[in-house]
Amino acid sequence: MIDIYTHILPRPFSEALGKVSPRLGNIAARLQGVRALHDLEARFRAMDEVPGYAQVISLPNPPLEDIVSAPQAADLARIANDAMAGLCARHPERFPAFVATLSLLDPEDALREADRAITTLGARGVQIFTNVAGKPLDLPEYQPLFAAMAGHDLPVWLHPARTADMTDYASEPKSRFEMWWCFGWPYETSVAMARLVLSGLFDRHPALKIITHHGGGMIPTFDGRVGPGMAVLGSRTTDEDLSGILPALRRPHLDYFRDFYADTAMFGSATGLPASLAFFGHEHLVFSTDAPFGPIAETLTAIASLGLDDAGKEAVMRGNAERLLRLTPAAQPQQSGSRMSGA
């Protein structure tokens, strides 16, 4: 099985980040507190509990765009990609692929780094966040990246980004009780998906593949609001003419949302995951645990409860990942991989 969305903190990247952004506060403390992020021995012990289990690795939150300058972010992205490529080369049975890190503060540099990471290092796609330092992904300056990824025929991993600074109430300075994460991240994912759909992205690039985190956000649960609810787009808006948005699309707008892929990183949800399966279908559902932040065993239990037939289970657990990432089917990972103390 291939866990398509897991996170890692390679030592060269972590050390470089500490030099240019030494005061990350609670974020740094939390990342260092998750041992399997940076300790391969701890990570491999957890992986060994599941026979035949491999991980596609990517950097964790926060986005580079939020914590360093554009030149620093570009340098850190290169360091991260070199380090993850090295991990995949040393432990191919553990890490069959990595997802390239980019900074969209400099969109042209991001294009160059995406090409380098894919063609030189062997990255099987790129990770971006649902906003770029507060700017939406449907802006013109980010469109060349989507075109490039369609040309590479490799996916874009879409990770939510939202902090406590995005308040829940206008009367308060910050979001409280971590609502910015619990509900804010699914909202971020859903809004980013909608903005990309309504911008005509999939009409311009019909074969583009975008993998959404955490089951596709709110879309599967609120498909009625997205579909029939948005069919009258513009009727609730008085200060902007939105009447031409839906007619400009080549297909019914709800259809485009099914073009996204959703992962199973739902923290073992027994109710949300069936909605993701029902909306996207097993052809667009990919196995992910969000390890080491999310639980592996509970996620597997939730997937088992879906009642997939053999073909559906094979697609979700491995086949879709091999197809999306254009991986050569290989033997099941061995459980006696070499060990190192640090990532």
C-alpha positions in Angstrom: 0.0 0.0 0.0 1.1 3.5 -0.8 0.4 6.3 1.7 0.3 9.2 -0.8 0.3 12.2 1.7 2.7 12.0 4.6 5.1 14.6 6.0 8.8 14.7 6.9 11.3 17.2 8.2 14.7 16.4 6.6 17.6 17.4 8.8 19.3 19.7 6.2 16.1 21.6 5.7 15.4 21.9 9.4 18.9 23.2 10.0 18.7 25.7 7.2 15.3 26.9 8.3 16.6 27.4 11.8 19.3 29.7 10.5 17.0 32.0 8.5 13.9 31.9 10.6 15.1 31.2 14.2 11.9 32.4 15.9 9.1 30.2 14.7 7.6 30.0 18.1 4.9 27.3 18.7 5.2 26.0 15.2 8.9 25.0 15.7 8.2 23.5 19.0 5.3 21.4 17.7 7.3 20.2 14.7 10.2 19.1 16.9 7.8 17.5 19.3 6.6 15.1 16.6 9.5 12.7 16.7 8.7 10.7 13.6 8.9 13.9 11.5 12.7 14.0 11.9 13.7 10.7 13.5 13.8 7.9 10.9 14.2 5.2 13.4 10.9 6.2 15.1 9.2 6.6 11.7 10.3 3.2 10.6 9.1 1.5 13.8 5.6 3.0 13.1 5.7 1.9 9.5 6.8 -1.7 10.4 3.5 -2.2 12.2 1.8 -2.3 8.8 3.0 -5.0 6.4 3.6 -3.8 2.8 3.4 -0.1 3.8 5.2 2.7 2.0 5.1 6.5 2.1 5.2 9.4 -0.4 6.9 12.2 1.6 6.4 16.0 1.6 7.2 18.9 3.9 4.7 19.7 6.6 2.9 23.0 7.3 3.7 26.0 7.5 4.1 27.3 4.0 7.5 28.8 3.2 5.7 31.9 1.9 4.4 32.7 5.4 7.7 32.5 7.3 10.6 33.8 5.1 11.4 36.1 2.3 11.2 35.1 -1.4 14.9 34.5 -1.9 15.1 32.5 1.4 12.0 30.5 0.5 13.5 29.6 -2.9 16.7 28.4 -1.3 14.9 26.4 1.4 12.7 24.7 -1.3 15.9 23.6 -3.1 17.4 22.3 0.1 14.2 20.4 1.0 13.9 18.8 -2.4 17.5 17.7 -2.5 17.1 16.2 0.9 13.9 14.4 0.2 15.3 13.0 -3.1 18.2 11.7 -1.0 15.9 10.0 1.4 14.0 8.3 -1.5 17.3 7.1 -3.0 18.6 5.7 0.3 15.2 4.1 1.3 13.3 3.3 -1.9 11.4 0.5 -0.2 10.1 3.0 2.4 9.8 6.1 0.3 9.0 5.3 -3.3 8.5 9.0 -4.2 8.6 12.5 -2.8 6.5 15.7 -3.5 8.5 18.8 -4.4 8.4 21.8 -2.2 7.8 25.2 -3.9 7.6 28.8 -2.9 5.1 30.8 -5.0 6.5 34.1 -3.7 8.5 34.1 -7.0 6.3 32.2 -9.5 9.0 32.1 -12.1 11.5 30.6 -9.7 8.8 28.1 -8.6 8.5 27.0 -12.3 12.2 26.5 -12.5 12.3 24.5 -9.2 9.4 22.4 -10.2 11.1 21.4 -13.5 14.4 20.8 -11.7 12.8 18.7 -9.0 10.8 16.6 -11.5 13.3 16.1 -14.3 16.6 16.0 -12.2 15.6 14.8 -8.8 12.7 12.5 -9.7 9.9 14.3 -7.8 6.5 12.9 -8.6 4.6 16.2 -8.3 4.6 19.4 -6.3 2.9 20.6 -3.1 1.3 24.1 -2.9 -0.9 25.6 -0.3 -4.5 26.9 -0.6 -3.3 30.5 -0.5 0.0 32.3 -1.2 0.6 34.6 1.8 -3.1 35.4 1.6 -3.4 35.6 -2.2 -5.8 33.2 -4.0 -4.5 30.6 -6.4 -6.6 31.6 -9.3 -4.6 34.8 -9.9 -2.9 35.0 -13.3 0.6 34.8 -11.9 0.1 31.3 -10.6 -1.5 29.9 -13.8 1.8 28.9 -15.5 2.5 26.5 -12.7 -0.8 24.6 -13.3 0.0 24.6 -17.0 3.5 23.2 -16.3 2.1 20.4 -14.1 -0.4 19.5 -16.7 2.5 19.3 -19.2 4.5 17.1 -16.8 1.4 14.9 -16.3 2.0 14.8 -12.6 -0.2 15.9 -9.7 -0.4 19.0 -7.6 -0.8 18.3 -3.9 -3.1 21.0 -2.4 -2.5 21.5 1.4 -4.6 23.8 3.5 -3.0 26.9 5.1 -4.7 29.0 7.7 -3.6 30.3 11.1 -5.1 31.8 14.2 -4.6 35.2 12.7 -7.7 34.5 10.5 -10.2 35.3 13.2 -13.6 33.6 13.5 -15.3 36.8 14.7 -14.7 40.4 13.8 -14.8 41.4 17.5 -11.8 39.1 18.3 -8.1 39.5 17.3 -7.5 35.7 16.7 -9.3 32.5 16.2 -9.7 30.6 19.4 -9.7 27.0 20.5 -7.9 26.0 17.3 -11.0 26.5 15.2 -8.7 27.9 12.5 -7.4 24.4 12.1 -10.4 22.1 12.9 -12.9 23.9 10.7 -10.7 26.5 9.0 -8.5 24.0 7.0 -11.5 22.2 5.4 -13.0 25.6 4.6 -9.6 26.8 3.0 -9.5 23.7 0.9 -13.1 24.1 -0.3 -12.7 27.7 -1.2 -9.5 27.1 -3.1 -11.2 24.3 -5.0 -14.1 26.5 -5.9 -12.0 29.4 -7.0 -10.0 27.1 -9.3 -13.1 25.6 -10.8 -14.9 28.9 -11.4 -11.7 30.4 -12.9 -12.0 27.8 -15.7 -8.8 25.9 -14.7 -10.1 22.5 -15.8 -11.4 23.8 -19.1 -7.9 25.1 -19.9 -6.2 21.9 -18.6 -8.7 19.0 -18.7 -6.0 16.4 -17.7 -4.7 18.4 -14.7 -4.6 16.3 -11.5 -5.0 18.0 -8.1 -4.9 16.0 -4.9 -6.9 17.6 -2.1 -6.1 16.9 1.6 -8.4 15.6 4.2 -11.1 14.0 2.0 -11.7 17.0 -0.3 -12.6 19.5 2.5 -16.3 20.4 2.8 -17.2 19.6 -0.8 -18.5 16.0 -0.4 -20.7 16.9 2.5 -22.0 20.1 1.0 -22.4 18.9 -2.6 -26.0 20.2 -2.6 -25.0 23.7 -1.7 -22.1 23.5 -4.2 -24.3 22.1 -7.0 -27.9 23.3 -7.0 -27.1 26.0 -4.4 -24.5 27.7 -6.6 -26.5 27.2 -9.8 -28.0 30.7 -9.1 -24.5 32.2 -8.6 -24.7 36.0 -8.5 -28.3 36.2 -7.2 -27.1 37.0 -3.7 -24.5 39.5 -4.8 -25.3 43.2 -5.4 -21.9 44.8 -5.9 -20.4 42.5 -8.5 -21.8 41.0 -11.7 -21.3 37.2 -11.5 -23.8 36.3 -14.2 -21.3 35.2 -16.7 -19.2 32.8 -14.6 -21.2 29.6 -14.9 -22.2 30.1 -18.6 -18.5 30.4 -19.4 -17.8 26.9 -18.2 -18.0 24.1 -20.6 -19.7 21.7 -18.2 -22.0 21.9 -15.2 -20.0 23.4 -12.4 -20.4 20.5 -9.9 -18.8 18.1 -12.4 -15.5 19.9 -12.1 -15.3 19.3 -8.4 -15.3 15.5 -9.1 -12.1 16.1 -11.2 -10.2 16.6 -8.0 -8.7 13.7 -6.1 -9.3 13.4 -2.4 -7.2 11.5 0.2 -8.4 9.4 3.1 -6.5 11.5 5.8 -9.6 12.0 7.9 -8.2 11.0 11.3 -10.1 7.7 11.2 -13.5 9.3 10.5 -16.3 6.8 10.2 -18.8 9.2 8.7 -16.8 11.8 6.7 -14.9 9.2 4.7 -17.9 7.5 3.2 -19.0 10.9 1.9 -15.7 11.4 0.2 -16.0 8.0 -1.4 -19.6 8.7 -2.5 -18.7 12.0 -4.1 -15.3 11.3 -5.7 -15.7 7.5 -6.4 -12.9 5.0 -5.7 -11.1 6.1 -8.9 -10.4 9.5 -7.3 -9.8 8.5 -3.7 -6.3 7.9 -2.6 -4.9 6.3 0.6 -3.4 8.8 3.0 -3.0 8.9 6.8 -1.3 12.3 7.1 1.4 10.5 9.1 3.0 11.3 11.5 0.2 13.9 12.4 -2.6 11.5 11.6 -3.1 7.9 12.8 -2.2 5.0 10.5 -4.2 2.2 12.2 -7.4 4.2 12.6 -7.3 5.3 9.0 -6.9 1.7 7.8 -9.9 0.7 10.0 -12.0 3.5 8.5 -11.1 2.4 5.0 -12.0 -1.2 5.8 -15.4 -0.1 6.9 -16.2 1.3 3.5 -17.0 -2.1 2.1 -14.9 -1.7 -1.1 -14.7 -4.6 -3.4 -11.2 -6.0 -4.3 -10.8 -3.7 -7.3 -11.9 -0.6 -5.4 -9.6 -1.4 -2.5 -6.6 -2.0 -4.8 -7.3 1.3 -6.5 -7.5 3.3 -3.3 -4.7 1.6 -1.5 -2.2 1.5 -4.3 -3.3 1.6 -7.9 -4.4 5.2 -8.0 -1.1 6.4 -6.5 0.9 4.3 -9.0 -1.2 5.8 -11.9 -1.1 9.4 -10.7 2.6 9.4 -9.9 3.5 7.2 -12.9 5.2 4.7 -10.6 6.4 1.4 -11.8 4.6 -1.3 -9.9 7.1 -2.8 -7.5 7.3 -5.6 -5.0 5.8 -5.0 -1.6 8.1 -3.0 0.7 10.4 -5.0 2.9 10.1 -4.6 6.7 13.8 -4.7 7.4 14.9 -1.5 5.8 18.1 0.2 6.9 17.7 2.6 9.8 19.1 6.1 10.5 18.7 8.3 13.6 17.7 11.4 11.7 15.9 12.4 8.5 
